[in-house]
Amino acid sequence: MRASHADRERAVDVLKAGFAEGRLQQPEYEQRIGRAYKAQTHAELQMLVADLPQGPVPQAQFQPQRPMVPATFMPVQMPAPVHSNSSATGALVCGIMTPVTWGLTAIPAVILGHKARAEIRRSGERGDGQAIAGLVLGWLAIGGWALFLLVFILSVAVHL
């Protein structure tokens, strides 16, 4: 597999740590650095750092403390993925469906939207935009129906 710039930089960091710990002499260090920047594949980079530790080395208590290997050599811990709130998704779907259902899903959109926003504040999930969109669409549908009923009642009252 071809090596990227980041792969070359990680190999150079391992070489720097090896040099700083006294595992490499100056001429060998410079030669390996030059070869690392010219490396095209992961195999070439692995050959350059194969005889060096690529992470913290356990140390006996009677040995003098050597400098710790920088954290750049530690495996990357990916954060757990943050999921979208399901109530927020439900609010958005109900809000989008209001024109199709003649506004019957407006009230569930508003309820789910408020519920989702409370859950998002508490848990830190994603989906606040979905919840707000569902709320807006739900309240618009409710407002539209209220306006329609008001106009209808006024028109009936005027004709009586």
C-alpha positions as CSV (number, residue, x, y, z in Angstrom):
1,M,0.0,0.0,0.0
2,R,1.3,3.5,-0.8
3,A,2.4,5.7,2.1
4,S,0.8,9.1,2.7
5,H,2.5,12.2,4.1
6,A,1.0,11.4,7.5
7,D,2.5,7.9,7.4
8,R,5.9,9.3,6.6
9,E,5.6,11.8,9.5
10,R,4.7,9.1,11.9
11,A,7.7,7.1,10.9
12,V,9.9,10.2,11.3
13,D,8.4,10.7,14.8
14,V,9.4,7.2,15.7
15,L,12.9,7.8,14.4
16,K,13.2,11.1,16.3
17,A,12.1,9.3,19.5
18,G,14.7,6.5,18.8
19,F,17.4,9.1,18.3
20,A,16.4,11.0,21.5
21,E,16.5,7.8,23.5
22,G,20.0,7.0,22.2
23,R,18.9,4.0,20.1
24,L,20.3,5.6,16.9
25,Q,23.5,7.4,16.2
26,Q,23.5,10.7,14.3
27,P,24.6,9.4,10.9
28,E,22.2,6.5,10.9
29,Y,19.4,8.8,12.1
30,E,20.0,11.2,9.3
31,Q,20.1,8.4,6.7
32,R,16.9,6.9,7.9
33,I,15.1,10.3,8.0
34,G,16.1,10.8,4.3
35,R,14.9,7.4,3.3
36,A,11.6,7.9,5.3
37,Y,10.8,11.1,3.3
38,K,11.5,9.3,0.0
39,A,9.6,6.1,1.0
40,Q,6.7,5.3,-1.4
41,T,5.1,2.3,0.5
42,H,4.2,1.2,4.0
43,A,6.7,-1.7,3.7
44,E,9.6,0.8,3.1
45,L,8.6,2.8,6.2
46,Q,8.1,-0.4,8.3
47,M,11.7,-1.5,7.4
48,L,13.0,1.9,8.7
49,V,11.4,1.6,12.1
50,A,11.1,-2.2,12.6
51,D,14.0,-2.3,15.1
52,L,12.6,0.7,17.2
53,P,9.9,0.7,19.8
54,Q,6.7,2.4,18.4
55,G,5.2,3.2,21.7
56,P,6.1,3.5,25.4
57,V,8.6,0.9,26.6
58,P,8.0,-0.6,30.0
59,Q,10.8,0.4,32.4
60,A,12.1,-1.4,35.4
61,Q,12.0,0.6,38.6
62,F,15.8,0.4,39.2
63,Q,16.6,1.9,35.8
64,P,16.9,5.7,35.5
65,Q,13.8,7.3,33.9
66,R,14.2,7.8,30.2
67,P,12.0,10.3,28.4
68,M,8.6,8.9,27.6
69,V,7.7,8.3,24.0
70,P,5.4,11.2,22.8
71,A,1.7,10.5,22.6
72,T,1.9,10.6,18.8
73,F,3.0,7.0,18.8
74,M,0.1,5.8,20.8
75,P,-2.8,4.1,19.0
76,V,-5.5,6.6,18.2
77,Q,-8.5,6.3,20.4
78,M,-11.5,7.2,18.2
79,P,-14.4,8.8,20.2
80,A,-17.6,6.9,20.3
81,P,-19.9,8.0,17.5
82,V,-22.6,10.4,18.6
83,H,-26.0,9.4,17.3
84,S,-28.9,11.5,16.3
85,N,-31.8,11.6,18.7
86,S,-34.6,9.3,17.4
87,S,-37.3,11.6,18.8
88,A,-35.8,14.5,16.7
89,T,-36.0,12.3,13.6
90,G,-39.6,11.5,14.4
91,A,-40.4,15.1,14.9
92,L,-38.9,16.0,11.5
93,V,-40.8,13.2,9.7
94,C,-44.1,14.1,11.4
95,G,-43.5,17.8,10.5
96,I,-42.8,16.9,6.8
97,M,-45.9,14.7,6.7
98,T,-48.3,17.5,7.9
99,P,-49.3,18.6,4.4
100,V,-49.9,15.0,3.3
101,T,-51.9,14.1,6.4
102,W,-53.9,17.4,6.4
103,G,-52.2,18.4,9.6
104,L,-52.9,15.3,11.7
105,T,-49.1,14.8,12.4
106,A,-48.6,18.4,13.5
107,I,-49.3,17.7,17.2
108,P,-47.0,14.6,17.3
109,A,-44.3,16.7,15.5
110,V,-44.6,19.4,18.2
111,I,-44.6,16.9,21.1
112,L,-41.7,14.9,19.7
113,G,-39.7,18.1,18.9
114,H,-40.0,19.4,22.5
115,K,-39.2,15.9,23.9
116,A,-36.2,15.6,21.6
117,R,-34.8,19.0,22.6
118,A,-35.0,18.1,26.3
119,E,-33.2,14.7,25.6
120,I,-30.6,16.4,23.5
121,R,-29.7,18.9,26.2
122,R,-29.5,16.1,28.7
123,S,-27.6,13.5,26.7
124,G,-25.5,15.5,24.2
125,E,-26.9,13.7,21.2
126,R,-27.1,15.2,17.7
127,G,-30.4,16.2,16.0
128,D,-31.2,19.6,17.5
129,G,-31.8,21.0,13.9
130,Q,-34.2,18.1,13.1
131,A,-36.1,18.8,16.3
132,I,-36.4,22.5,15.6
133,A,-37.5,21.8,12.0
134,G,-40.2,19.4,13.2
135,L,-41.3,22.0,15.8
136,V,-41.5,24.8,13.2
137,L,-43.4,22.6,10.7
138,G,-45.8,21.3,13.4
139,W,-46.5,24.8,14.8
140,L,-47.0,26.2,11.3
141,A,-49.6,23.5,10.6
142,I,-51.4,24.0,13.9
143,G,-51.4,27.8,13.3
144,G,-52.7,27.2,9.8
145,W,-55.6,25.1,11.1
146,A,-56.3,27.6,13.8
147,L,-56.5,30.4,11.3
148,F,-58.7,28.3,9.0
149,L,-61.1,27.6,11.9
150,L,-61.1,31.3,13.0
151,V,-62.0,32.4,9.4
152,F,-64.6,29.7,9.1
153,I,-66.3,30.6,12.4
154,L,-66.2,34.3,11.6
155,S,-67.7,33.8,8.1
156,V,-70.5,31.6,9.6
157,A,-71.2,34.2,12.3
158,V,-71.3,37.0,9.7
159,H,-73.8,35.2,7.5
160,L,-76.2,34.4,10.4
